[in-house]
Amino acid sequence: MKKTGYNIIQFSLSKELQHGMMVSILAGELARKAGLSEEQCHELSIAGLLHDIGKLEMAKYVYQKGQKPLTIEEIKYVRLHPTLGYAITSQNHYSDCIIKSILYHHENYNGSGFPSNLKEDEIPIGARILRICDVFAALISDRPYRRAFSWEKAVAIMIEEIKNFDLKLFLCFLEIIHDEVICERLRTCEQMKWDLEEDTLWQ
């Protein structure tokens, strides 16, 4: 059956929800492994769930592209989503930890990320945690342009790009993804399906 624009957007938002759940699990556990307080662990679980909420502002435009590659201008537009997420969470009075973690979750440790080209400890620790978890969750998930990588291959890819990550946090991350309980939670999340109603997409 041919997918309509709505079908494509519905599927894409379902995948975004799944991705957010996986990042939420990983972020909370990585924060705990890194020795953050339970309050911070809870906040980063929330930040993980909401980190791409800015994409909802561009859902009609971006997700209807389906498998078509984005143009350079469209990529620039998509890169606004952390700033849009910052605006949404600020307006809804989330904590400073959650808001800044979302705003800076695409900053790279070597200063090559966006939106502000922050580097090393200039990047809030919550955002450094989300960066690692976001990349891993994306790599082990199907995308319109590729199949999911195995966990082992995903780690190998991240090691090749280690300059993008806080090394101490990355070493903690390698420990948590070998924890059987955490692995089972992620596997369960990978298998979950969400049916999004049409009248909820544009509210």
Secondary structure, DSSP 8 states (H G I E B T S, - for coil): ----HHHHHHHHHHHHHHHHHHHHHHHHHHHHHTT--HHHHHHHHHHHHHTTGGGGGGHHHHGGGTTS---HHHHHHHTTHHHHHHHHHHHTT--HHHHHHHHTTT--TTS--SSS---GGGS-HHHHHHHHHHHHHHHTS-BTTB----HHHHHHHHHHTGGGS-HHHHHHHHHHTT-HHHHHHHHHHHH------GGGTT-
